[in-house]
Amino acid sequence: MKKDIHPDYLSTTVTCACGNIMEMGSTKANIKIEICSKCHPFFTGKQKLIDTAGRIERFRKKYEKFQSK
């Protein structure tokens, strides 16, 4: 392995927006993330449905006639 070409590997803290703090190894110090395994819907089993501008209702209205057959 060549010397002086690799970045320094540090022990750092990763902080999630939900408040979860994890200790990891990285080349960056003090990483902040928006979502982690403690708050991600896939891992928690809770799904959040965000309906922006009534898109779901417009979709249902558009394909309503196909469901009635």
C-alpha positions as CSV (number, residue, x, y, z in Angstrom):
1,M,0.0,0.0,0.0
2,K,1.4,3.4,-0.9
3,K,2.1,5.9,1.8
4,D,0.7,9.4,2.1
5,I,-2.1,9.0,-0.5
6,H,-5.0,7.9,1.7
7,P,-7.0,10.3,3.9
8,D,-6.9,10.0,7.6
9,Y,-9.5,7.5,9.1
10,L,-11.1,9.0,12.2
11,S,-13.5,7.9,14.8
12,T,-16.5,10.2,14.4
13,T,-20.0,10.8,15.6
14,V,-23.0,10.6,13.2
15,T,-26.0,12.6,14.4
16,C,-29.5,12.1,12.9
17,A,-32.3,14.7,12.8
18,C,-34.3,12.4,15.1
19,G,-31.7,12.7,17.8
20,N,-30.0,9.3,17.3
21,I,-26.2,9.5,17.8
22,M,-23.9,6.8,16.4
23,E,-20.1,6.3,16.7
24,M,-18.5,5.3,13.4
25,G,-15.2,5.4,11.5
26,S,-15.0,7.9,8.6
27,T,-12.7,10.3,6.8
28,K,-15.0,13.2,7.9
29,A,-15.6,14.4,11.4
30,N,-19.0,15.1,12.9
31,I,-21.5,14.0,10.2
32,K,-25.1,15.1,10.3
33,I,-27.8,13.1,8.5
34,E,-31.6,13.6,8.0
35,I,-32.7,10.0,8.4
36,C,-31.3,6.8,10.0
37,S,-32.4,3.3,10.8
38,K,-34.2,4.4,14.0
39,C,-36.5,6.8,12.1
40,H,-36.7,5.4,8.5
41,P,-40.1,4.0,7.6
42,F,-38.6,0.8,6.2
43,F,-37.0,-0.1,9.6
44,T,-39.8,1.2,11.8
45,G,-42.7,-0.3,9.9
46,K,-44.6,3.0,10.0
47,Q,-45.2,4.5,6.6
48,K,-45.8,8.2,6.2
49,L,-47.9,9.2,3.2
50,I,-47.4,12.8,2.1
51,D,-50.1,14.0,-0.3
52,T,-48.9,17.2,-2.0
53,A,-51.5,19.2,-3.9
54,G,-54.0,16.3,-3.9
55,R,-52.1,14.1,-6.3
56,I,-53.5,10.9,-4.8
57,E,-57.1,12.1,-5.2
58,R,-56.4,13.2,-8.8
59,F,-55.0,9.8,-9.5
60,R,-58.0,8.0,-8.0
61,K,-60.4,10.2,-9.8
62,K,-58.6,9.7,-13.2
63,Y,-58.7,5.9,-12.9
64,E,-62.0,5.6,-11.1
65,K,-63.8,4.2,-14.2
66,F,-61.3,1.4,-14.6
67,Q,-61.9,0.2,-11.0
68,S,-65.7,0.0,-11.5
69,K,-65.4,-2.6,-14.3
